[in-house]
Amino acid sequence: MNVTTVESATRDLSIDGRTVNAKHYKMSGDAERDLWYDSKTGVWLKMKLEGSDGSIIEIERDWAPVWKRGLL
């Protein structure tokens, strides 16, 4: 598999109701997609890719319920 990954801009991203400063990476080649990771912790936040039918697929992290309730 031939894949190149390039770091793109860092920006605030809203994930599951929470604003996170995220690093954006673009993968190209045999696997093309955009990936976002928390700039402080490195935790995966989001992936965006194009389906075989041309549709746009976006998958985001879902925080644990305790985080949503402010317990962490």
N, C-alpha and C positions, 0 to 999 in steps of 0.2 A: 504494500500500500504506500503510495506516494502522497504525503501530506506536509504542508507548510503551515506553521502557526506564527502569527504576528500579533504583538501586543498593540492595541489601538488606544483610544482615549479612555481616561478614567472620569466617571461622572456619577451623579446621584441617580439611583434607580429605585423605583417603588416596587417592592416585592411583598405580596401578601399584606398590604397595608402598612409596611414598614419601609422607611427610606434608608437606603444603604449606599455608601460610596463604593462603586464597583469598577473593577478593571475589566475591560472589554478585550477579548481575543478573537481574531478571525482565522478560521482554518480554511485552507483552500487545497485543491488537488483532488484526490480520489474521495475525500470526505469534506464537503463544504458545509460550514456552519459557523454561527456566532456563539461565543460563550462568555458569560460574565461571572466573576468571582468577587467576593468581598475583599476589598483592598487591604483591610486590617488583618483578617483571619485566614484568608485564602479559601473560605468555604464557597462551594459552588452555589450560584444563585439562579441562573437562567441559561437556556439554550434555545436557539432559533435556527431552523433549517427549512429547506424547501423539500416537500414530498415529491415522490415520483410523478404525481399528477399535476405538479406545479403549485400546489397549495402551500401556504406558509404554516409551519408547525412551531409553536412556542411552548416550552415546558419551563415552569418556575418552581422554585423551592416552596414548600408549604411548611411554615414554622410550627413547631410543637405547640399544642394548646396552652401550655404553661407560659410560653413566651407571649402569646396573644393576651393573656390575662395579667401580664406585667410581673410575673413571679420570678423571672430570671433577670 
